[in-house]
Amino acid sequence: MSLSIEQLKNFALIEIEKLLQMNGNSLSRFSTMLLPEDSLVSETNNRMIYEELSYDCAELQEEFESRCLSLTKEQKEVQQQILEAVSSQSGGVFFLYGYGGTRKTFIWKNLSSALRAQGQIVLNVTSSDIASLLLPRGRTAHSRFAIPININESSTCHIKPETDLSELIVRAKLIIWDEAPMMNKHSFEALDKV
């Protein structure tokens, strides 16, 4: 894990604040002291968000730029359309179809690098354990979204409000679901009910 100098400084301030609070004190009592960023304080309390933000942004930006050089024109258009939907927060569902070897996983990795380099959360999920190994921080959809194994039309995901997982899903800018057609339609409906 690689953190920027600014992130290290904020995490050090958070740890100092925690120690002071255990002893009935606070950094806020010292007018010349810096205070940790509020957003980082809450993020460090959510292990899932902390893990998803623990990337070397500069390294990811380099990976993104390097991969962009080898994209075809069509791949660049698809990538740009998805990135624009994320940046404009217009949302959407994109279905990327292609035969084996058409570099779909390459595009998923590049999208993940692009957004994570900006400090955004991308959840990479797949329909199988093996495929999850191909994506950075990939997980099976069942594992990430608490989808029941024995699923039917009335099933829902086991995600409670106000939990680390629910907060992670809300904060995610993009969910990449590789091999989605292999899933039962009730899996998508169960997640949609959350």
Beta strands, then each sheet from edge to edge (+ up, - down):
strand 1: 121-126
strand 2: 139-140
strand 3: 172-178
sheet 1: 2+ 1+ 3+
end
